[in-house]
Amino acid sequence: MYNWSVDEEFMKKFPKKYKLWRLEQMISYGLDGDKLDKNEIVANWSYLKKRIDPQRLKFIEFLIWPKLF
């Protein structure tokens, strides 16, 4: 994932915020060859579900918790 508008080196000084920001960016704007870790998504779901597009939210919920649908 390439982000031209954010200084990632500065963001890396704050590991928790950087991890959340990176997860959100990867979900919203594409993976660019990287892979998402299901455990990270589940662990940070309360934060992510407030910040991503509702249609993507439903799709990710379907992928992670398919028995709910």
HELIX and SHEET records of a PDB file:
HELIX    1   1 GLU A    8  MET A   11  1                                   4    
HELIX    2   2 PRO A   15  TYR A   29  1                                  15    
HELIX    3   3 LYS A   38  ALA A   43  1                                   6    
HELIX    4   4 TRP A   45  LEU A   48  1                                   4    
HELIX    5   5 PRO A   54  ILE A   64  1                                  11    
HELIX    6   6 PRO A   66  LEU A   68  5                                   3    
END                                                                             
